[in-house]
């Protein structure tokens, strides 16, 4: 699905957690040490950051962005879904997912009271950083242009046919794909949809000439549900995915970064990449 995967080293601080583990290690048995350490971490975490619901990490996501998040048989699945659960477990919390349209996630995080984190293939960008804070990066993605295989006007070497009056480019509302389409194909109509599936369905139905979306999502879509379409062009944008957190909840950022670092170090992130991105 992906020829290459761009990653950056994740940064996290373990000082406080290491201190608790060292103290807990004074117990008489290995099992007791683990239990004491977990309880100490949970107690400190609960007193340092706020949660929408005690004992739960509530995640806002738009589950129509495979392979990061999707719904299958009524269940949340995907890289972000598993990563959110793993982060919650590191914090001694249960996880709860809240289904939101993508362009509603950042406002929900910023407003507080609805979700603790936004995790939905969210790219860190300056406009979003004005509203929320972000965790350390957990994945780096690019953009891509998708067309129907029958569209001979657009090729890997020349996409200029898309920059014309009467051309419709489908994008997911509020995404970096929408921004890319507006900036690079100003003569076309950029048509936003609430989710990725609607974008591809519109193109397949002849209501759009192309879809612009993140590369991992485009590759997943054409490999599974839309085999009559193709990724015609990959664009190296180097977009960093991270969890969005309220600016008023800085302690939660620290805790999430700590968990991400642990998941990087213990190989969990690499396993998720292999499982969902090939």
Backbone as JSON, one array per atom type, in Angstrom:
{
  "sequence": "XXXXXXXXXXXXXXXXXXXXXXXXXXXXXXXXXXXXXXXXXXXXXXXXXXXXXXXXXXXXXXXXXXXXXXXXXXXXXXXXXXXXXXXXXXXXXXXXXXXXXXXXXXXXXXXXXXXXXXXXXXXXXXXXXXXXXXXXXXXXXXXXXXXXXXXXXXXXXXXXXXXXXXXXXXXXXXXXXXXXXXXXXXXXXXXXXXXXXXXXXXXXXXXXXXXXXXXXXXXXXXXXXXXXXXXXXXXXXXXXXXXXXXXXXXXXXXXXXXXXXXXXXXXXXXXXXXXXXX",
  "N": [[0.83, -1.2, 0.0], [1.92, 1.26, 0.88], [4.81, 2.67, -0.42], [6.97, 3.82, 0.89], [7.57, 4.86, 4.26], [7.43, 7.68, 6.11], [8.92, 8.66, 9.05], [9.36, 10.21, 12.24], [11.55, 10.6, 15.02], [10.12, 10.09, 18.14], [9.5, 12.23, 20.93], [9.72, 12.18, 24.42], [9.27, 12.54, 27.96], [10.37, 10.81, 30.77], [10.8, 11.19, 33.45], [9.13, 11.66, 35.84], [7.47, 9.38, 35.85], [9.41, 7.37, 35.91], [10.47, 7.83, 38.41], [8.32, 7.11, 40.09], [8.13, 4.42, 39.44], [10.53, 3.51, 40.42], [10.23, 3.88, 43.17], [8.05, 2.21, 43.62], [9.27, -0.15, 43.1], [10.41, -1.04, 45.41], [8.92, -2.95, 46.65], [8.12, -6.33, 47.83], [7.58, -8.38, 46.02], [7.55, -9.31, 42.52], [5.09, -9.21, 41.13], [3.63, -7.64, 42.93], [5.07, -5.28, 42.77], [4.49, -4.35, 40.16], [1.73, -3.9, 40.35], [1.63, -1.93, 42.34], [3.08, 0.1, 41.11], [1.43, 0.69, 38.91], [-0.88, 1.59, 40.23], [0.14, 3.84, 41.54], [0.88, 5.46, 39.37], [-1.61, 5.86, 38.21], [-2.92, 7.25, 40.26], [-1.4, 9.62, 40.46], [-1.77, 10.63, 37.87], [-4.53, 11.08, 37.78], [-4.75, 13.21, 39.49], [-3.52, 15.28, 38.19], [-4.4, 16.07, 35.66], [-7.4, 16.98, 33.84], [-10.44, 15.21, 33.04], [-13.11, 14.43, 30.81], [-14.86, 12.44, 31.64], [-14.53, 10.74, 34.61], [-12.0, 8.34, 34.95], [-12.01, 7.63, 32.3], [-10.74, 8.01, 29.0], [-11.75, 10.13, 26.68], [-12.2, 10.11, 23.27], [-12.34, 12.08, 20.44], [-13.28, 11.36, 17.17], [-13.49, 10.95, 13.6], [-14.88, 8.42, 12.14], [-14.3, 7.48, 9.39], [-12.06, 7.2, 7.78], [-10.14, 5.33, 6.71], [-6.84, 3.88, 6.63], [-6.86, 4.68, 9.29], [-9.08, 5.29, 10.97], [-12.23, 3.74, 11.15], [-15.55, 2.35, 10.72], [-16.58, -0.89, 11.36], [-18.9, -3.35, 11.22], [-20.25, -2.06, 13.28], [-18.23, -1.46, 15.04], [-15.4, 0.44, 16.15], [-12.47, 0.65, 14.24], [-8.98, 0.58, 13.32], [-5.79, 2.3, 12.91], [-5.52, 4.67, 14.5], [-7.54, 4.15, 16.31], [-6.67, 1.86, 17.74], [-4.28, 2.9, 18.72], [-5.17, 4.98, 20.36], [-6.49, 3.47, 22.3], [-4.31, 2.08, 23.37], [-2.81, 4.19, 24.44], [-4.58, 5.08, 26.4], [-4.56, 2.82, 28.08], [-1.92, 2.91, 29.01], [-2.17, 5.08, 30.63], [-3.74, 4.13, 32.6], [-6.47, 4.13, 32.15], [-9.85, 3.68, 30.89], [-11.05, 3.6, 27.48], [-13.04, 5.71, 25.43], [-14.84, 6.32, 22.5], [-15.89, 9.08, 20.58], [-18.08, 9.85, 18.09], [-17.58, 12.18, 15.66], [-18.02, 14.67, 13.11], [-15.3, 15.38, 10.95], [-14.46, 18.12, 10.75], [-15.47, 19.12, 13.07], [-14.02, 18.26, 15.2], [-11.64, 19.61, 16.18], [-12.78, 22.11, 17.13], [-14.4, 20.97, 19.16], [-12.52, 19.87, 20.92], [-11.17, 22.22, 21.66], [-13.19, 23.68, 22.93], [-13.77, 22.18, 25.17], [-15.14, 19.86, 27.61], [-16.46, 18.0, 26.0], [-14.78, 16.13, 24.63], [-11.65, 14.56, 25.43], [-9.37, 14.18, 23.9], [-8.51, 14.73, 20.47], [-8.27, 12.48, 17.91], [-7.73, 11.63, 14.81], [-6.39, 11.18, 12.35], [-5.23, 13.74, 12.29], [-3.64, 16.52, 11.08], [-0.92, 18.47, 12.15], [-1.05, 21.89, 12.07], [-0.5, 25.47, 11.59], [-2.91, 27.01, 11.88], [-4.63, 25.31, 13.31], [-3.1, 25.02, 15.58], [-3.49, 27.39, 16.83], [-5.84, 27.04, 18.13], [-5.77, 24.64, 19.62], [-3.54, 22.49, 21.52], [-0.92, 20.19, 20.58], [0.05, 16.75, 20.7], [3.18, 14.9, 20.7], [4.34, 13.9, 17.46], [2.93, 11.05, 15.85], [2.78, 9.85, 13.41], [3.67, 10.33, 9.96], [2.39, 11.64, 7.02], [1.47, 11.98, 3.5], [-0.04, 13.84, 0.73], [-2.43, 12.92, -1.84], [-3.64, 12.56, -5.22], [-6.57, 11.32, -6.54], [-8.13, 9.61, -9.18], [-10.68, 8.38, -11.43], [-10.02, 5.33, -13.14], [-10.77, 5.43, -15.76], [-10.47, 8.04, -16.52], [-8.79, 9.72, -18.73], [-7.72, 12.19, -19.01], [-6.2, 13.15, -16.97], [-3.0, 12.59, -15.81], [-0.12, 10.88, -14.37], [2.01, 12.53, -14.82], [0.89, 14.94, -15.56], [-1.42, 17.01, -14.27], [-2.86, 19.18, -14.96], [-5.3, 19.41, -16.22], [-7.16, 19.35, -14.25], [-7.29, 21.86, -13.21], [-9.4, 23.74, -14.05], [-12.31, 25.52, -15.16], [-15.48, 24.19, -14.35], [-14.56, 21.77, -13.52], [-14.68, 19.48, -10.84], [-13.46, 18.93, -7.64], [-13.38, 16.61, -5.17], [-13.29, 16.74, -1.65], [-12.56, 16.07, 1.82], [-14.27, 17.84, 4.25], [-12.68, 20.49, 5.95], [-10.13, 19.43, 5.98], [-6.57, 19.0, 5.28], [-6.39, 18.26, 2.68], [-8.46, 19.63, 1.46], [-7.5, 22.24, 1.67], [-5.19, 22.0, 0.08], [-6.3, 21.49, -2.46], [-7.71, 23.88, -2.96], [-5.62, 25.72, -3.05], [-3.95, 24.82, -5.11], [-5.47, 24.18, -7.33], [-7.08, 26.45, -8.28], [-8.93, 27.25, -10.21], [-10.76, 25.27, -10.44], [-13.72, 23.75, -8.96], [-13.76, 23.28, -5.58], [-15.15, 20.81, -3.8], [-16.47, 20.2, -0.74], [-17.03, 17.37, 1.41], [-18.62, 15.5, 4.04], [-17.26, 13.2, 4.86], [-14.68, 10.77, 3.99], [-15.58, 8.58, 2.45], [-17.87, 9.58, 1.17], [-16.69, 11.39, -0.57], [-15.31, 9.71, -2.39], [-17.43, 8.21, -3.35], [-18.89, 10.18, -4.67], [-17.14, 10.84, -6.76], [-17.05, 8.38, -8.11], [-19.66, 8.26, -8.95], [-19.68, 10.16, -10.89], [-19.97, 12.76, -10.13], [-17.82, 14.21, -9.35], [-14.52, 15.02, -10.45], [-12.14, 14.27, -9.42], [-10.49, 13.17, -6.4], [-8.94, 14.57, -3.6], [-6.88, 13.6, -1.07], [-5.37, 12.28, 1.98], [-2.41, 10.33, 1.51], [-2.17, 7.67, 2.56], [-4.83, 7.08, 3.06], [-6.01, 7.36, 0.52], [-4.69, 5.28, -0.87], [-5.65, 3.09, 0.59], [-8.4, 3.2, 0.07], [-8.61, 2.81, -2.76], [-7.57, 0.33, -2.94], [-9.4, -1.29, -1.79], [-12.43, -0.61, -1.52], [-12.88, 0.97, -3.81], [-11.98, 0.01, -6.47], [-12.04, 0.68, -9.11], [-10.88, 3.07, -9.3], [-7.86, 5.12, -9.09], [-4.74, 5.99, -7.56], [-3.38, 8.7, -8.83], [-1.41, 10.52, -8.49], [1.11, 11.12, -6.13], [1.87, 13.33, -3.5], [4.43, 14.87, -1.88], [4.03, 16.03, 1.14], [4.59, 15.81, 3.8], [3.04, 15.6, 6.27], [2.37, 15.89, 9.67], [0.91, 13.77, 11.95], [-0.93, 14.03, 14.94], [-2.17, 13.94, 18.35], [-4.84, 16.02, 19.34], [-5.22, 18.35, 21.94], [-6.8, 20.17, 24.58], [-5.78, 23.53, 25.23], [-5.92, 24.21, 27.83], [-5.27, 22.0, 29.25], [-2.64, 21.07, 29.88], [-1.22, 19.18, 31.36], [-2.28, 16.79, 30.52], [-1.31, 16.62, 27.93], [1.41, 16.17, 28.47], [1.23, 13.65, 29.71], [0.17, 12.08, 27.62], [2.21, 12.33, 25.7], [4.23, 11.01, 27.07], [3.15, 8.43, 27.11], [3.07, 7.87, 24.34], [5.8, 7.83, 23.78], [6.59, 5.58, 25.25], [5.17, 3.62, 23.83], [6.4, 3.78, 21.4], [8.98, 2.97, 22.09], [8.57, 0.35, 23.0], [7.85, -1.02, 20.76], [5.22, -1.09, 19.95], [4.08, 0.9, 18.28], [5.41, 0.44, 15.84], [4.38, -2.08, 15.26], [1.7, -1.42, 14.84], [1.94, 0.2, 12.56], [2.84, -1.74, 10.72], [0.64, -3.46, 10.71], [-1.53, -1.89, 9.76], [-0.59, -0.33, 7.65], [1.12, -1.72, 6.08]],
  "CA": [[0.0, 0.0, 0.0], [2.83, 2.39, 0.95], [6.15, 2.31, -0.83], [7.85, 4.23, 1.97], [6.86, 5.44, 5.4], [8.24, 8.69, 6.75], [8.69, 8.7, 10.48], [10.36, 10.97, 12.99], [11.72, 10.09, 16.37], [9.18, 10.71, 19.07], [10.18, 12.74, 22.11], [8.89, 12.12, 25.62], [10.04, 12.59, 29.2], [9.95, 9.73, 31.66], [11.32, 11.44, 34.8], [8.16, 11.45, 36.92], [7.06, 7.99, 35.85], [10.54, 6.55, 36.34], [10.57, 7.98, 39.86], [7.27, 6.3, 40.71], [8.46, 3.01, 39.25], [11.64, 3.18, 41.31], [9.68, 3.75, 44.51], [7.21, 1.02, 43.66], [10.14, -1.31, 43.0], [10.87, -1.45, 46.73], [8.04, -4.01, 47.16], [8.78, -7.61, 48.05], [7.37, -9.34, 44.93], [7.47, -8.7, 41.2], [3.69, -8.89, 40.84], [3.25, -6.52, 43.77], [5.72, -4.08, 42.24], [3.74, -3.89, 39.0], [0.45, -3.37, 40.79], [1.86, -0.68, 43.06], [3.49, 1.09, 40.12], [0.25, 1.08, 38.14], [-1.76, 2.37, 41.09], [0.77, 5.13, 41.78], [0.78, 6.23, 38.13], [-3.01, 6.24, 38.03], [-3.26, 8.27, 41.26], [-0.77, 10.89, 40.09], [-2.4, 11.13, 36.64], [-5.87, 11.56, 38.08], [-4.69, 14.48, 40.18], [-2.77, 16.28, 37.44], [-5.12, 16.55, 34.48], [-8.85, 16.82, 33.91], [-11.06, 14.34, 32.07], [-14.55, 14.63, 30.64], [-15.47, 11.43, 32.51], [-13.53, 10.11, 35.48], [-11.62, 6.97, 34.63], [-12.1, 7.37, 30.86], [-10.14, 8.93, 28.03], [-12.76, 10.29, 25.62], [-11.51, 10.45, 22.03], [-13.16, 12.53, 19.32], [-12.76, 10.95, 15.87], [-14.42, 10.8, 12.48], [-14.52, 7.05, 11.74], [-14.46, 7.2, 7.96], [-10.76, 7.63, 7.27], [-9.27, 4.16, 6.79], [-6.75, 2.85, 7.67], [-6.68, 5.27, 10.61], [-10.29, 5.03, 11.73], [-13.37, 3.35, 10.33], [-16.51, 1.53, 11.44], [-16.83, -2.19, 10.77], [-19.87, -4.1, 12.04], [-20.58, -1.27, 14.45], [-17.06, -1.31, 15.91], [-14.31, 1.3, 15.7], [-11.25, -0.07, 13.9], [-7.98, 1.4, 12.64], [-4.55, 2.62, 13.61], [-5.8, 5.64, 15.56], [-8.41, 3.51, 17.31], [-5.84, 1.03, 18.6], [-3.31, 3.74, 19.4], [-5.89, 5.65, 21.46], [-6.71, 2.48, 23.37], [-3.02, 1.8, 23.99], [-2.47, 5.36, 25.25], [-5.45, 5.03, 27.58], [-4.07, 1.76, 28.97], [-0.71, 3.41, 29.66], [-2.59, 6.05, 31.65], [-4.61, 3.46, 33.56], [-7.83, 4.57, 31.88], [-10.62, 3.08, 29.81], [-11.16, 4.5, 26.33], [-14.36, 5.89, 24.85], [-14.75, 7.05, 21.25], [-17.04, 9.9, 20.28], [-18.17, 10.04, 16.65], [-17.77, 13.56, 15.25], [-17.56, 15.01, 11.77], [-13.9, 15.77, 11.11], [-14.27, 19.55, 10.98], [-16.0, 19.46, 14.39], [-13.17, 17.7, 16.25], [-10.81, 20.65, 16.79], [-13.63, 22.97, 17.98], [-14.85, 20.23, 20.35], [-11.38, 19.81, 21.84], [-10.9, 23.58, 22.15], [-14.27, 24.12, 23.81], [-13.74, 21.4, 26.4], [-16.39, 19.3, 28.08], [-17.0, 16.98, 25.1], [-13.77, 15.1, 24.42], [-10.34, 14.85, 26.01], [-8.41, 14.21, 22.81], [-8.93, 14.5, 19.1], [-7.34, 11.61, 17.19], [-8.45, 11.24, 13.61], [-5.52, 11.57, 11.24], [-5.22, 15.2, 12.34], [-2.36, 17.12, 10.76], [-0.54, 19.66, 12.9], [-0.81, 23.06, 11.24], [-0.54, 26.7, 12.39], [-4.27, 27.43, 12.2], [-5.13, 24.44, 14.38], [-2.32, 25.28, 16.79], [-4.06, 28.57, 17.49], [-7.01, 26.61, 18.89], [-5.46, 23.52, 20.52], [-2.16, 22.01, 21.56], [-0.75, 18.87, 19.97], [1.02, 15.81, 21.26], [4.26, 14.55, 19.78], [3.9, 13.25, 16.24], [2.98, 9.58, 15.84], [2.85, 9.36, 12.03], [3.84, 11.37, 8.94], [1.7, 11.24, 5.8], [1.49, 12.9, 2.37], [-1.3, 13.97, 0.02], [-2.49, 12.25, -3.14], [-4.76, 12.86, -6.11], [-7.19, 10.07, -7.0], [-9.09, 9.76, -10.28], [-11.16, 7.12, -11.97], [-9.1, 4.77, -14.13], [-11.26, 5.8, -17.08], [-10.18, 9.45, -16.76], [-7.52, 9.81, -19.45], [-7.28, 13.59, -19.09], [-5.28, 13.41, -15.87], [-1.97, 11.57, -15.77], [0.85, 11.04, -13.3], [2.9, 13.63, -15.17], [0.18, 16.18, -15.87], [-2.74, 17.14, -13.64], [-3.34, 20.53, -15.28], [-6.7, 19.35, -16.64], [-8.01, 19.54, -13.07], [-7.34, 23.29, -12.88], [-10.22, 24.36, -15.09], [-13.71, 25.77, -14.83], [-16.33, 23.04, -14.59], [-13.97, 20.61, -12.86], [-15.03, 19.39, -9.42], [-12.54, 18.12, -6.86], [-14.02, 16.24, -3.9], [-12.39, 16.72, -0.5], [-13.23, 15.99, 3.11], [-14.36, 19.19, 4.8], [-11.81, 20.84, 7.06], [-8.87, 18.7, 5.93], [-5.49, 19.6, 4.51], [-6.69, 17.99, 1.28], [-9.28, 20.74, 1.0], [-6.6, 23.39, 1.51], [-4.32, 21.75, -1.08], [-7.09, 21.65, -3.68], [-8.0, 25.3, -3.15], [-4.4, 26.46, -3.37], [-3.26, 24.33, -6.31], [-6.4, 24.1, -8.45], [-8.01, 27.54, -7.97], [-9.96, 27.41, -11.25], [-11.74, 24.19, -10.27], [-14.59, 23.86, -7.79], [-13.43, 22.37, -4.49], [-16.42, 20.42, -3.19], [-16.26, 19.47, 0.51], [-17.98, 16.37, 1.89], [-18.45, 15.25, 5.47], [-16.33, 12.1, 5.14], [-13.9, 10.3, 2.85], [-16.39, 7.71, 1.6], [-18.73, 10.41, 0.32], [-15.84, 11.95, -1.63], [-15.05, 8.67, -3.39], [-18.71, 7.86, -3.96], [-19.23, 11.26, -5.6], [-16.31, 10.68, -7.94], [-17.48, 7.18, -8.81], [-20.96, 8.55, -9.56], [-19.52, 11.18, -11.92], [-20.24, 14.09, -9.59], [-16.53, 14.86, -9.13], [-13.49, 14.55, -11.38], [-10.99, 13.76, -8.66], [-10.49, 13.29, -4.93], [-7.64, 14.83, -2.98], [-6.92, 13.12, 0.31], [-4.08, 11.8, 2.45], [-1.93, 9.21, 0.7], [-2.52, 6.37, 3.15], [-6.27, 6.89, 2.89], [-6.25, 7.13, -0.9], [-4.23, 3.93, -1.2], [-6.56, 2.12, 1.2], [-9.69, 3.26, -0.62], [-8.56, 2.23, -4.1], [-7.21, -1.09, -2.82], [-10.5, -2.06, -1.23], [-13.8, -0.32, -1.94], [-13.0, 1.69, -5.1], [-10.94, -0.57, -7.31], [-12.1, 1.29, -10.43], [-10.17, 4.34, -9.19], [-6.42, 4.96, -8.93], [-3.95, 7.13, -7.09], [-2.69, 9.14, -10.03], [-0.26, 11.36, -8.12], [1.42, 11.27, -4.72], [2.47, 14.64, -3.27], [5.18, 14.84, -0.63], [3.71, 17.18, 1.98], [5.17, 15.58, 5.11], [2.09, 16.05, 7.28], [2.57, 15.21, 10.94], [-0.31, 13.44, 12.68], [-0.77, 14.08, 16.39], [-3.42, 14.06, 19.11], [-5.17, 17.39, 19.72], [-5.58, 18.47, 23.34], [-7.13, 21.53, 24.98], [-4.69, 24.34, 25.74], [-6.08, 24.29, 29.28], [-5.03, 20.68, 29.83], [-1.25, 20.79, 29.53], [-0.75, 17.95, 32.01], [-2.69, 15.66, 29.69], [-0.33, 16.56, 26.84], [2.62, 15.51, 28.99], [0.94, 12.24, 29.94], [0.01, 11.43, 26.31], [3.54, 12.23, 25.12], [4.91, 9.95, 27.81], [2.61, 7.15, 26.63], [3.52, 7.67, 22.96], [7.22, 7.45, 23.85], [6.63, 4.18, 25.68], [4.66, 2.77, 22.74], [7.46, 3.76, 20.39], [10.11, 2.2, 22.59], [8.28, -1.08, 23.17], [7.54, -1.62, 19.46], [3.79, -1.09, 19.65], [3.81, 1.74, 17.1], [5.88, -0.28, 14.64], [3.42, -3.15, 14.99], [0.51, -0.79, 14.27], [2.29, 0.57, 11.18], [2.87, -2.96, 9.91], [-0.72, -4.02, 10.63], [-2.49, -1.08, 9.02], [-0.01, 0.37, 6.51], [1.87, -2.67, 5.27]],
  "C": [[0.87, 1.25, 0.0], [4.2, 1.94, 0.53], [7.17, 2.66, 0.26], [7.01, 4.8, 3.08], [7.81, 6.43, 6.07], [7.9, 8.74, 8.23], [9.69, 9.65, 11.11], [10.45, 10.38, 14.38], [10.78, 10.84, 17.3], [9.92, 11.09, 20.35], [9.26, 12.66, 23.3], [9.77, 12.12, 26.85], [9.5, 11.56, 30.17], [10.32, 10.0, 33.13], [10.35, 11.09, 35.89], [7.76, 9.99, 37.01], [8.18, 7.08, 36.34], [10.7, 6.62, 37.86], [9.56, 7.11, 40.58], [7.6, 4.82, 40.6], [9.57, 2.59, 40.21], [11.14, 3.0, 42.74], [8.86, 2.47, 44.64], [8.06, -0.24, 43.67], [10.67, -1.79, 44.34], [10.01, -2.56, 47.33], [8.76, -5.34, 47.2], [8.6, -8.59, 46.92], [7.22, -8.62, 43.62], [6.05, -8.31, 40.87], [3.23, -7.7, 41.65], [3.85, -5.23, 43.27], [4.93, -3.51, 41.08], [2.42, -3.26, 39.41], [0.62, -2.04, 41.48], [2.23, 0.43, 42.1], [2.3, 1.61, 39.34], [-0.67, 1.96, 38.97], [-1.19, 3.75, 41.33], [0.64, 6.03, 40.56], [-0.63, 6.74, 37.94], [-3.39, 7.36, 38.99], [-2.66, 9.62, 40.87], [-1.46, 11.49, 38.88], [-3.74, 11.75, 36.95], [-5.83, 12.93, 38.74], [-4.06, 15.58, 39.36], [-3.47, 16.8, 36.2], [-6.61, 16.27, 34.63], [-9.33, 15.92, 32.78], [-12.54, 14.64, 31.98], [-15.32, 13.69, 31.56], [-14.38, 10.76, 33.32], [-13.26, 8.67, 35.05], [-11.64, 6.64, 33.15], [-11.35, 8.44, 30.08], [-11.09, 9.0, 26.84], [-12.1, 10.86, 24.38], [-12.51, 10.88, 20.96], [-12.52, 12.09, 18.01], [-13.88, 10.83, 14.86], [-14.12, 9.46, 11.83], [-14.87, 6.72, 10.29], [-13.18, 7.67, 7.26], [-9.79, 6.45, 7.36], [-7.93, 4.42, 6.11], [-6.61, 3.4, 9.09], [-7.89, 5.09, 11.5], [-11.44, 4.75, 10.78], [-14.33, 2.55, 11.22], [-16.7, 0.23, 10.67], [-17.72, -2.99, 11.72], [-20.16, -3.39, 13.36], [-19.43, -1.04, 15.42], [-16.05, -0.35, 15.28], [-13.07, 0.46, 15.41], [-10.27, 0.91, 13.24], [-6.79, 1.72, 13.52], [-4.8, 3.58, 14.76], [-6.63, 5.03, 16.69], [-7.57, 2.68, 18.29], [-4.83, 1.87, 19.38], [-3.96, 4.47, 20.57], [-6.12, 4.71, 22.63], [-5.41, 2.19, 24.11], [-2.58, 2.96, 24.89], [-3.28, 5.35, 26.53], [-4.96, 3.99, 28.58], [-2.81, 2.19, 29.7], [-1.05, 4.39, 30.78], [-3.49, 5.43, 32.7], [-6.07, 3.82, 33.39], [-8.52, 3.67, 30.88], [-10.67, 4.08, 28.66], [-12.6, 4.54, 25.85], [-14.23, 6.75, 23.61], [-16.04, 7.83, 21.01], [-17.02, 10.25, 18.8], [-18.51, 11.49, 16.33], [-17.4, 13.72, 13.79], [-16.17, 15.62, 11.93], [-13.74, 17.24, 11.45], [-14.85, 20.02, 12.31], [-15.07, 19.03, 15.52], [-12.35, 18.78, 16.95], [-11.65, 21.61, 17.63], [-14.1, 22.27, 19.25], [-13.73, 20.14, 21.38], [-11.14, 21.17, 22.48], [-11.94, 24.04, 23.16], [-14.24, 23.42, 25.15], [-15.12, 20.87, 26.74], [-17.0, 18.23, 27.22], [-16.04, 15.81, 24.93], [-12.48, 15.53, 25.08], [-9.28, 15.02, 24.93], [-9.14, 14.17, 21.49], [-7.88, 13.65, 18.42], [-8.07, 11.08, 15.97], [-7.65, 11.61, 12.37], [-5.4, 13.08, 11.15], [-3.8, 15.71, 12.11], [-2.12, 18.36, 11.62], [-0.31, 20.8, 11.91], [-1.02, 24.33, 12.06], [-1.95, 27.14, 12.78], [-4.85, 26.6, 13.34], [-4.39, 24.7, 15.69], [-2.76, 26.55, 17.51], [-5.21, 28.18, 18.41], [-6.7, 25.55, 19.94], [-3.96, 23.3, 20.56], [-2.12, 20.61, 20.96], [0.28, 18.04, 20.72], [2.21, 15.7, 20.31], [3.67, 13.81, 18.58], [3.96, 11.72, 16.38], [2.99, 9.0, 14.44], [3.01, 10.55, 11.09], [3.28, 10.87, 7.62], [1.87, 12.31, 4.72], [0.09, 13.03, 1.78], [-1.27, 13.15, -1.26], [-3.71, 12.72, -3.92], [-5.27, 11.53, -6.66], [-8.17, 10.4, -8.12], [-9.63, 8.38, -10.64], [-10.17, 6.62, -13.03], [-9.49, 5.15, -15.55], [-10.97, 7.24, -17.46], [-8.8, 9.58, -17.41], [-6.96, 11.22, -19.51], [-6.24, 13.94, -18.03], [-4.28, 12.26, -15.8], [-1.02, 11.84, -14.61], [1.77, 12.22, -13.55], [2.19, 14.96, -15.37], [-1.23, 16.16, -15.27], [-3.38, 18.49, -13.96], [-4.8, 20.54, -15.71], [-7.65, 19.55, -15.46], [-8.17, 21.02, -12.72], [-8.11, 24.05, -13.94], [-11.65, 24.55, -14.6], [-14.55, 24.55, -15.19], [-15.8, 21.76, -13.98], [-14.32, 20.65, -11.38], [-14.05, 18.45, -8.73], [-13.17, 17.87, -5.5], [-12.97, 16.16, -2.79], [-13.2, 16.53, 0.77], [-13.14, 17.36, 3.77], [-13.41, 19.37, 5.99], [-10.45, 20.17, 7.05], [-7.81, 19.48, 5.17], [-5.65, 19.31, 3.02], [-7.53, 19.1, 0.68], [-8.41, 21.97, 0.74], [-5.71, 23.21, 0.28], [-5.07, 21.97, -2.39], [-7.34, 23.12, -3.97], [-6.76, 26.08, -3.6], [-3.8, 26.07, -4.71], [-4.16, 24.19, -7.52], [-7.48, 25.17, -8.28], [-9.13, 27.71, -9.0], [-11.04, 26.34, -11.17], [-12.64, 24.51, -9.08], [-14.15, 22.82, -6.77], [-14.71, 22.08, -3.73], [-16.17, 19.62, -1.91], [-17.4, 18.5, 0.83], [-17.65, 16.06, 3.35], [-17.47, 14.14, 5.8], [-15.69, 11.62, 3.85], [-14.73, 9.43, 1.9], [-17.28, 8.51, 0.66], [-17.94, 11.04, -0.82], [-15.65, 10.93, -2.76], [-16.35, 8.26, -4.09], [-19.13, 8.9, -4.97], [-18.42, 11.14, -6.87], [-16.76, 9.48, -8.77], [-18.8, 7.4, -9.54], [-20.88, 9.63, -10.64], [-19.81, 12.58, -11.45], [-18.97, 14.86, -9.26], [-15.51, 14.23, -10.08], [-12.29, 13.95, -10.68], [-11.27, 13.89, -7.17], [-9.07, 13.62, -4.51], [-7.76, 14.49, -1.51], [-5.52, 12.71, 0.74], [-3.71, 10.5, 1.76], [-2.34, 7.85, 1.27], [-3.99, 6.05, 2.96], [-6.6, 6.6, 1.43], [-5.86, 5.73, -1.32], [-5.16, 2.86, -0.64], [-7.88, 2.06, 0.43], [-9.65, 2.55, -1.97], [-8.19, 0.75, -4.05], [-8.38, -1.93, -2.35], [-11.83, -1.73, -1.89], [-13.92, 0.27, -3.34], [-11.89, 1.24, -6.05], [-10.97, -0.04, -8.73], [-11.47, 2.68, -10.43], [-8.68, 4.06, -9.0], [-5.8, 6.21, -8.32], [-3.06, 7.55, -8.25], [-1.43, 9.93, -9.71], [-0.1, 11.39, -6.61], [2.22, 12.56, -4.54], [3.13, 14.64, -1.91], [4.93, 16.12, 0.17], [4.22, 17.02, 3.4], [4.29, 16.04, 6.26], [2.2, 15.2, 8.55], [1.24, 15.02, 11.65], [-0.01, 13.44, 14.18], [-2.14, 14.16, 17.04], [-3.61, 15.52, 19.51], [-5.7, 17.41, 21.15], [-5.88, 19.93, 23.66], [-5.91, 22.25, 25.54], [-4.75, 24.47, 27.26], [-5.74, 22.99, 30.0], [-3.61, 20.22, 29.53], [-0.72, 19.51, 30.18], [-1.15, 16.72, 31.21], [-1.75, 15.51, 28.5], [0.91, 15.8, 27.31], [2.39, 14.01, 29.17], [0.82, 11.47, 28.62], [1.37, 11.29, 25.63], [4.36, 11.13, 25.77], [4.46, 8.58, 27.31], [3.08, 6.86, 25.2], [4.98, 7.22, 22.94], [7.36, 5.99, 24.27], [6.21, 3.24, 24.56], [5.63, 2.71, 21.57], [8.58, 2.83, 20.84], [9.82, 0.7, 22.68], [7.83, -1.77, 21.87], [6.08, -1.61, 19.08], [3.47, -0.27, 18.4], [4.25, 1.05, 15.81], [4.92, -1.4, 14.28], [2.14, -2.58, 14.38], [0.76, -0.35, 12.82], [2.23, -0.66, 10.27], [1.46, -3.51, 9.69], [-1.6, -3.22, 9.68], [-1.92, -0.42, 7.76], [0.88, -0.52, 5.65], [3.38, -2.41, 5.28]]
}
